[in-house]
Amino acid sequence: MRKFVSLLLALVLALPLALPFAPALAQADAVVSRLEEYNANLPAGFGNVSADDLVVELAENPDLTIVDVREVDEYDGGHIEGAINVPIRTLAQNLDLLPDLDAKIVVVCGSAFRSSIGMTSLQILGYTDVRSMSGGMGAWTEAGYATVPEATEAEAGTAPDIDADVLAAVDAELSNLPAGFGGIKAEDLNVKLTEAAPDMLIDVRTPDEWATGYIAGAVHMPLGELMSYANDLPEDKAADIVIYCASGHRGNMAATMLRTLGYTNVLNLSGGIKAWQSAGLPIEGAAPAEESAEAAAFSIEQVLTDTIAAMPASFNAVRAADLATELGENPDLPLVDVRTADEYAEGHLAGAINVPLTELTDHLDLLPAQDASFVVYCGSAHRSAMATFLLDLLGYSDVRSMLGGFKVGADAGIPTSTDAVEAAAGTAPEIDADLFAAIDAYVKAIPAGYGTISADDLNVALVEDAPVLIDVRTAAEVEQGKIEGAIIIELRDLMASQDQWPQDKAQAIVVYSGENHRGAMAMVAMQLMGYENVKTLAGGLPAWTAKEYPVVTD
């Protein structure tokens, strides 16, 4: 018997040396397989949803499940109406309180740090439609959305059937989250790198982002390929690992994956490399700026000037009723829905393809040719105005935006559908590299809320910390009334009137027009010119007067 035990012990001790994937397989095979599968199928947009978009979704789908993963006292201090409370460390232990694996779920917390961990954990467990609200409850309340103190009691059901090893690994990852939930501030990471460097500093951004510079000592493991680097991770599951991305969300996804893999000492840089640079800390490895004569000749200002000057009297807008008539005569007219995939799935104009605004430059191969006629629409006509203007800048000569958005189009009699239309990929047009780079960078940086400000919020801002107002309507329109104090610059004259723009590019500016089609275009133009804090009045002047806020005629 003693000889048998000794032989068994020898085999056990030898086992890790025989495994080609030793670091990862310290966890059960099922856990590794699940993480590999998850890593190969990361959600589009990495699962983010803005507070503004969530408000719209809740109005259309009140049964959407909101899971607030803050602590009980935080939840009791005010939460989104209908949200259930499951503190992050207990999430995997309370799956019976959640809907089924395919239900729509949005996870929220205070700042989106914990919610991104909760989202990733649920996705690893097999939940197929779970997202994290960007900015957390801070963004929700800052946008003026209501909270309630009354708790929503979740009705316990039956927890889904999940592989026991995967469930145990996710539960261990969540229940053992450290104080601070695994975040480390830029200043603290700087001290750590100076005094006792971590065993591994991992940058999970894309190769393009990595090429713009990285923190000294970092190794590059893009999030979409993280599991392919498992053999390069430390064998010691207690190793000190710090992860970072651009702003913290992807870093949390990666940190959650590594903790589920069994690593017990993983931190994520709060705010990502943006927070690092904002703290004045250095990066290295940025590609040198090499400006060719051709690049030096490129001027976004000239492109904007030429494009606005060449616009028709309609500024490329089309009313829903007119589009309905046009579609009756030409049912093959291409339609492009620039809302999110979730909005599109809930219902869209029949025949429309879906190319979300924030992915526009990634999918030019799905759009009609540059000289083809097509119409873009969204939920309210704000995003479609932005998309139309951006495509106009890129050389598309006959693209229009439908005023009013999807519901107005449907009310005008344009048929709707929930059947997705698969766009056949073609060849993206050849566009000047510098122009494309400028527009692509802009599209990738479009903020949550798409740069709008509500009439109510503008009214408050004008009292507390007034922005510069710019009215881009015609003189005839302005004669009917304007917001007091607004500078009048007709959109056609915008680029020639830069002497009337604020000289400080950080100055808060609000641009508006009638239905705000032109206001959205003016906002885009000023942002492309480097203005950092430009918004446009959602709904334009009609939204302002509908609230009975005053206008002047002098």
C-alpha positions in Angstrom: 0.0 0.0 0.0 2.8 2.4 0.9 4.4 1.7 -2.5 1.1 2.5 -4.3 0.7 5.8 -2.4 4.3 6.8 -3.2 3.7 6.0 -6.9 0.5 8.0 -7.0 2.1 11.0 -5.3 4.9 10.9 -7.9 2.4 10.9 -10.7 0.5 13.8 -9.2 3.7 15.8 -8.7 4.8 15.1 -12.3 1.4 16.0 -13.8 1.9 19.8 -14.3 5.2 19.2 -16.1 3.5 17.0 -18.6 0.9 19.7 -19.5 1.6 22.1 -22.3 -0.8 24.7 -20.9 0.3 24.5 -17.3 -0.6 28.1 -16.1 -4.2 28.0 -17.5 -4.9 24.4 -16.6 -4.5 25.0 -13.0 -8.2 25.6 -13.5 -10.5 22.9 -14.7 -10.5 22.2 -18.4 -14.1 23.5 -18.6 -13.1 26.9 -17.3 -10.3 27.2 -19.8 -12.5 26.1 -22.6 -15.2 28.5 -21.6 -12.8 31.5 -21.3 -11.3 30.6 -24.8 -14.8 30.5 -26.3 -15.8 33.8 -24.6 -12.6 35.5 -25.6 -13.2 34.5 -29.3 -16.7 36.0 -29.2 -16.4 39.3 -27.2 -19.6 41.5 -27.5 -19.8 44.3 -30.0 -18.7 47.6 -28.4 -17.5 45.5 -25.4 -21.0 45.6 -24.0 -21.4 49.3 -23.1 -24.7 51.2 -23.1 -25.0 54.9 -22.3 -27.4 56.3 -19.7 -29.2 58.2 -22.5 -29.6 55.1 -24.6 -30.8 53.1 -21.6 -33.5 55.7 -20.9 -34.8 55.2 -24.4 -34.7 51.4 -24.1 -36.5 51.4 -20.7 -39.3 53.5 -22.3 -39.7 51.0 -25.1 -39.0 47.9 -23.0 -39.9 48.4 -19.4 -39.3 44.7 -18.7 -35.5 45.2 -19.3 -33.8 43.8 -16.2 -31.5 46.3 -14.4 -29.1 44.7 -11.9 -27.5 47.2 -9.5 -24.3 45.6 -8.1 -23.5 48.3 -5.6 -23.7 47.6 -1.8 -27.0 47.7 -0.1 -26.5 51.1 1.5 -25.5 52.6 -1.9 -28.6 51.1 -3.5 -30.9 52.4 -0.7 -29.5 55.9 -1.3 -31.2 56.0 -4.7 -31.3 53.7 -7.7 -33.0 53.3 -11.1 -36.6 52.5 -10.7 -37.2 48.8 -11.1 -33.5 47.9 -10.6 -32.8 44.9 -8.4 -29.9 44.9 -6.0 -27.3 42.1 -6.0 -24.0 43.2 -4.6 -21.1 42.4 -6.9 -19.4 39.9 -4.6 -22.6 37.8 -4.3 -23.7 37.9 -8.0 -22.8 34.4 -8.9 -24.6 33.1 -5.7 -27.9 34.8 -6.7 -28.5 33.7 -10.3 -31.9 32.6 -9.3 -32.9 36.3 -9.0 -31.9 37.0 -12.7 -33.9 36.2 -15.8 -32.9 33.4 -18.2 -29.6 33.3 -20.1 -30.9 35.0 -23.2 -32.8 37.9 -21.5 -31.7 41.5 -21.8 -29.8 42.6 -18.7 -28.0 45.8 -17.9 -25.6 45.9 -15.0 -25.1 49.2 -13.2 -22.9 50.5 -10.3 -21.6 53.8 -9.1 -19.0 54.5 -11.8 -19.2 51.5 -14.2 -16.1 49.9 -12.6 -18.0 47.2 -10.8 -20.7 46.8 -13.4 -18.0 46.0 -16.1 -16.8 43.2 -13.8 -20.4 42.0 -13.2 -21.2 42.2 -17.0 -18.1 40.2 -17.9 -18.7 37.6 -15.2 -22.3 37.0 -16.4 -21.1 36.8 -20.0 -18.5 34.2 -19.0 -21.4 32.2 -17.3 -23.2 32.2 -20.6 -25.6 35.2 -20.4 -25.9 36.3 -24.0 -27.3 39.8 -23.8 -25.9 41.6 -20.8 -24.3 45.0 -20.9 -22.8 47.6 -18.5 -24.1 51.2 -18.2 -21.3 53.6 -19.0 -20.5 56.1 -16.3 -22.6 54.3 -13.7 -25.1 56.1 -11.5 -22.9 59.2 -11.5 -23.6 59.6 -15.3 -27.3 58.8 -14.7 -27.9 61.4 -12.1 -25.6 64.0 -13.9 -27.9 63.6 -16.9 -30.8 64.5 -14.7 -32.5 61.1 -14.7 -34.6 60.2 -11.7 -33.8 57.7 -9.0 -36.0 56.1 -6.3 -35.2 54.9 -2.8 -37.8 52.1 -2.7 -36.2 48.7 -3.2 -37.5 46.3 -5.9 -37.9 42.8 -4.6 -36.6 40.3 -7.1 -38.7 37.2 -7.4 -36.5 34.1 -7.0 -36.8 31.6 -9.8 -34.6 28.7 -10.9 -30.9 29.4 -11.5 -29.7 28.3 -15.0 -27.8 25.1 -15.5 -24.2 26.2 -15.7 -21.1 24.0 -15.6 -20.2 23.5 -12.0 -16.5 24.3 -12.5 -17.2 27.5 -14.5 -19.7 28.6 -11.9 -17.3 27.9 -9.0 -14.5 29.8 -10.8 -16.7 32.9 -11.4 -18.0 32.8 -7.9 -14.5 32.6 -6.5 -13.5 35.5 -8.8 -16.3 37.7 -7.6 -16.5 36.8 -3.9 -12.8 37.4 -3.4 -12.7 40.8 -5.0 -10.4 42.9 -2.9 -11.1 46.3 -1.3 -11.5 48.8 -4.1 -12.8 46.0 -6.3 -9.4 45.5 -7.9 -8.8 49.0 -9.1 -5.5 50.9 -8.8 -5.2 54.7 -9.4 -2.6 56.0 -11.8 -0.6 57.7 -9.0 -0.5 54.5 -7.0 0.6 52.4 -10.0 3.4 54.9 -10.6 4.6 54.4 -7.0 4.2 50.6 -7.4 6.3 50.6 -10.6 9.0 52.7 -8.9 9.2 50.8 -5.6 8.0 47.2 -6.2 7.2 46.6 -9.8 4.4 44.1 -10.5 5.4 40.7 -11.9 3.5 41.7 -15.1 2.0 44.9 -16.5 -0.4 44.1 -19.4 -1.7 46.5 -22.0 -4.9 45.0 -23.6 -5.5 47.7 -26.2 -5.5 47.2 -29.9 -2.2 47.3 -31.9 -3.1 50.8 -33.3 -3.6 52.1 -29.7 -0.4 50.4 -28.6 1.5 52.2 -31.4 0.5 55.6 -29.9 2.5 54.9 -26.8 2.4 52.6 -23.7 3.5 52.6 -20.1 7.1 51.6 -19.7 7.5 47.9 -18.9 4.1 46.8 -20.3 3.7 43.7 -22.4 1.1 43.8 -25.2 -1.7 41.3 -25.1 -4.8 42.6 -27.0 -8.0 41.8 -25.2 -9.5 40.0 -28.2 -6.5 37.6 -28.2 -5.9 37.4 -24.4 -6.3 33.7 -24.0 -3.8 33.0 -26.8 -1.2 34.4 -24.4 -2.0 32.1 -21.5 1.3 30.3 -21.8 3.0 33.7 -21.3 1.3 34.4 -18.1 3.1 33.8 -14.8 2.9 30.2 -13.5 2.4 31.5 -10.0 -1.4 32.2 -9.6 -0.5 34.6 -6.8 1.7 36.7 -9.1 1.2 40.5 -8.9 -0.4 41.5 -12.2 -1.7 45.0 -13.3 -3.8 45.4 -16.5 -4.7 48.6 -18.3 -6.6 49.7 -21.5 -7.7 53.1 -22.7 -10.3 54.0 -20.1 -10.6 51.0 -17.8 -13.6 49.0 -19.2 -11.6 46.5 -21.3 -9.0 46.3 -18.6 -11.8 45.1 -16.2 -12.9 42.5 -18.8 -9.4 41.2 -19.0 -8.9 41.3 -15.2 -12.1 39.4 -14.7 -11.0 36.7 -17.2 -7.6 36.3 -15.4 -9.2 36.1 -12.0 -11.6 33.4 -13.4 -8.5 31.7 -14.6 -7.4 31.5 -11.0 -5.1 34.5 -10.7 -5.7 36.0 -7.2 -3.7 39.3 -7.4 -4.9 41.1 -10.5 -5.5 44.9 -10.5 -6.9 47.1 -13.3 -5.7 50.7 -13.8 -8.8 52.9 -13.0 -9.4 55.2 -15.9 -6.9 53.4 -18.1 -3.9 55.0 -19.8 -6.0 58.2 -20.3 -6.0 58.6 -16.5 -2.3 57.9 -16.5 -1.6 60.6 -19.0 -4.0 63.0 -17.3 -1.9 62.6 -14.2 1.1 63.8 -16.2 2.8 60.4 -16.1 5.0 59.4 -19.1 4.5 56.9 -21.9 7.0 55.6 -24.3 7.1 53.9 -27.7 4.9 56.4 -29.5 5.6 56.4 -33.2 7.5 59.6 -34.3 5.4 62.2 -36.0 6.4 62.2 -39.6 4.6 64.7 -41.6 5.0 64.4 -45.4 4.5 67.4 -47.7 1.2 65.8 -48.7 0.1 65.4 -45.1 1.2 69.0 -44.4 -1.1 70.2 -47.2 -4.1 68.5 -45.8 -6.5 70.8 -44.0 -9.7 69.7 -42.3 -10.7 73.4 -42.2 -10.6 73.5 -46.0 -12.6 70.3 -46.3 -15.2 71.6 -44.0 -15.4 74.9 -45.8 -15.8 73.3 -49.2 -18.3 70.8 -48.0 -20.6 73.2 -46.3 -20.4 75.7 -49.2 -21.5 72.9 -51.7 -24.5 71.7 -49.7 -27.9 72.1 -51.2 -30.6 74.4 -49.7 -32.0 71.4 -47.8 -28.6 70.7 -46.2 -29.2 67.1 -47.2 -32.3 66.6 -45.1 -35.5 64.9 -46.2 -38.9 64.9 -44.4 -40.4 61.5 -43.5 -43.5 62.1 -45.6 -41.5 63.0 -48.6 -39.3 59.9 -48.1 -42.5 57.7 -47.9 -43.6 59.1 -51.3 -40.1 58.5 -52.7 -40.0 55.0 -51.5 -43.4 54.3 -53.1 -41.9 55.3 -56.4 -38.5 53.8 -55.8 -38.7 50.9 -53.3 -35.1 50.0 -53.9 -33.8 53.3 -52.5 -31.1 52.2 -49.9 -31.8 53.0 -46.3 -29.1 53.0 -43.5 -30.1 52.8 -39.9 -27.3 54.3 -37.7 -28.8 53.4 -34.4 -27.3 50.8 -32.1 -27.8 47.1 -33.0 -30.2 46.7 -30.1 -32.4 49.6 -31.3 -32.3 48.2 -34.8 -33.3 44.8 -33.6 -36.4 46.2 -31.8 -37.7 47.5 -35.2 -36.5 49.4 -38.2 -37.6 50.7 -41.5 -38.1 47.8 -43.9 -35.1 47.0 -46.0 -32.7 49.2 -43.9 -29.3 47.9 -43.1 -27.7 48.7 -39.7 -24.4 50.6 -39.4 -24.2 52.2 -35.9 -22.8 55.7 -36.0 -19.9 54.9 -33.8 -18.9 52.1 -36.3 -19.5 54.1 -39.4 -15.9 54.3 -40.7 -15.4 50.6 -40.0 -18.1 49.6 -42.4 -17.9 51.9 -45.5 -17.8 48.6 -47.5 -21.4 48.0 -46.5 -22.7 51.3 -47.8 -23.8 52.2 -51.3 -21.2 53.7 -53.7 -20.1 57.3 -53.1 -22.2 58.6 -56.0 -25.3 56.5 -55.1 -28.4 58.0 -53.6 -29.3 56.7 -50.1 -31.0 57.9 -46.9 -29.7 57.7 -43.3 -32.0 57.7 -40.2 -31.8 57.2 -36.5 -34.1 57.6 -33.5 -34.5 61.4 -33.5 -32.5 62.6 -36.6 -29.5 63.8 -34.5 -27.2 60.8 -35.2 -28.3 60.6 -38.8 -27.5 64.3 -39.3 -24.0 63.6 -37.9 -23.6 60.6 -40.1 -24.8 62.4 -43.2 -22.4 65.3 -42.7 -19.5 62.9 -42.0 -20.2 60.9 -45.1 -20.5 64.2 -47.1 -17.1 65.1 -45.9 -15.8 61.7 -47.0 -17.0 62.4 -50.5 -20.5 60.8 -50.6 -22.4 63.0 -53.0 -26.1 62.0 -52.5 -26.7 61.0 -48.9 -29.6 62.5 -46.9 -30.8 62.4 -43.4 -34.5 61.7 -42.6 -35.9 64.3 -40.2 -37.7 63.1 -37.1 -36.2 59.7 -36.9 -37.6 56.1 -36.9 -40.9 56.7 -35.2 -41.8 59.7 -37.4 -40.9 57.6 -40.4 -43.2 54.8 -39.3 -46.0 57.3 -38.5 -45.5 58.6 -42.1 -46.4 55.2 -43.4 -43.0 53.8 -44.2 -43.1 50.1 -43.6 -41.2 48.7 -40.6 -39.8 45.3 -39.8 -37.9 43.4 -37.1 -36.1 41.1 -39.7 -32.5 42.0 -39.9 -31.1 42.9 -43.4 -27.7 41.5 -44.1 -25.7 44.0 -46.1 -23.5 42.5 -48.7 -19.9 43.7 -48.2 -18.4 45.4 -51.2 -15.3 47.5 -51.5 -14.8 50.6 -49.4 -14.1 53.7 -51.5 -10.6 55.1 -51.8 -10.5 58.2 -49.5 -7.5 60.5 -48.9 -5.7 58.8 -46.0 -5.4 62.0 -43.9 -9.1 62.9 -44.4 -10.1 59.3 -43.5 -7.9 59.3 -40.4 -9.4 62.6 -39.2 -13.0 61.4 -39.7 -12.2 57.9 -38.3 -10.7 59.4 -35.1 -13.7 61.6 -34.7 -16.2 58.7 -35.1 -14.3 56.6 -32.6 -14.4 59.4 -30.0 -18.1 60.2 -30.2 -19.2 60.4 -26.6 -22.2 58.9 -24.9 -25.2 61.0 -25.6 -23.7 62.0 -29.0 -23.1 65.5 -27.9 -26.7 66.6 -27.1 -28.0 68.7 -24.2 -31.6 68.8 -23.3 -33.6 72.1 -23.1 -34.0 71.6 -19.4 -30.3 71.2 -18.8 -29.5 74.1 -21.1 -31.9 76.3 -19.1 -30.0 75.4 -15.9 -26.6 75.9 -17.5 -27.6 79.4 -18.7 -28.3 80.3 -15.1 -25.4 78.6 -13.4 -22.5 78.6 -15.8 -23.6 79.9 -19.2 -22.1 78.4 -22.3 -21.7 80.4 -25.5 -24.8 80.0 -27.7 -24.6 79.9 -31.4 -27.7 80.0 -33.6 -27.0 78.6 -37.1 -30.4 79.4 -38.6 -31.1 81.9 -41.3 -31.9 85.6 -40.6 -35.5 85.0 -41.5 -35.8 82.2 -38.9 -34.0 84.3 -36.3 -36.5 87.1 -36.7 -39.2 84.8 -35.3 -37.2 84.5 -32.1 -34.0 83.3 -30.7 -32.5 82.3 -27.3 -31.3 85.5 -25.6 -27.6 86.0 -25.9 -27.1 83.7 -28.9 -24.6 84.6 -31.5 -26.1 84.4 -35.0 -24.0 82.6 -37.6 -25.9 81.0 -40.4 -24.6 77.5 -41.1 -23.6 78.4 -44.6 -21.3 81.1 -43.1 -20.0 79.1 -40.2 -16.4 78.5 -41.5 -16.0 82.0 -42.7 -17.1 83.4 -39.4 -14.5 81.8 -37.1 -13.7 85.3 -35.7 -17.0 85.1 -33.9 -16.3 81.7 -32.4 -14.8 81.6 -28.8 -11.0 81.7 -29.0 -10.7 79.2 -26.1 -11.3 75.8 -27.5 -12.2 74.5 -24.1 -15.1 77.0 -23.8 -18.5 75.4 -23.3 -20.5 76.0 -26.5 -24.1 75.0 -27.4 -25.1 75.2 -31.1 -28.8 75.0 -32.2 -31.0 75.3 -35.2 -34.6 74.6 -36.0 -35.1 70.9 -36.0 -31.4 70.7 -35.1 -30.3 69.0 -38.3 -28.1 72.0 -39.0 -27.1 72.3 -35.4 -25.7 68.7 -35.4 -23.7 69.5 -38.5 -22.3 72.7 -36.9 -21.4 70.8 -33.8 -19.4 68.2 -35.8 -17.6 71.0 -37.7 -16.5 72.8 -34.6 -15.4 69.5 -32.9 -13.4 68.6 -36.0 -11.8 72.0 -35.7 -10.6 71.1 -32.2 -13.3 72.6 -30.0 -13.5 70.2 -27.0 -16.8 71.1 -25.3 -19.4 71.7 -28.0 -22.9 70.4 -27.7 -26.1 70.8 -29.6 -29.6 71.4 -28.3 -31.6 68.2 -28.6 -34.7 68.9 -30.7 -33.5 72.4 -31.6 -35.4 75.6 -30.8 -38.8 73.8 -31.0 -37.7 71.7 -28.0 -36.8 74.9 -26.1 -40.1 76.6 -26.8 -42.1 73.5 -26.1 -40.8 73.8 -22.6 -42.1 77.4 -22.6 -38.6 78.8 -22.1 -38.3 82.3 -23.4 -37.1 83.6 -26.8 -36.4 87.2 -27.8 -36.9 88.9 -31.2 -34.5 91.8 -30.9 
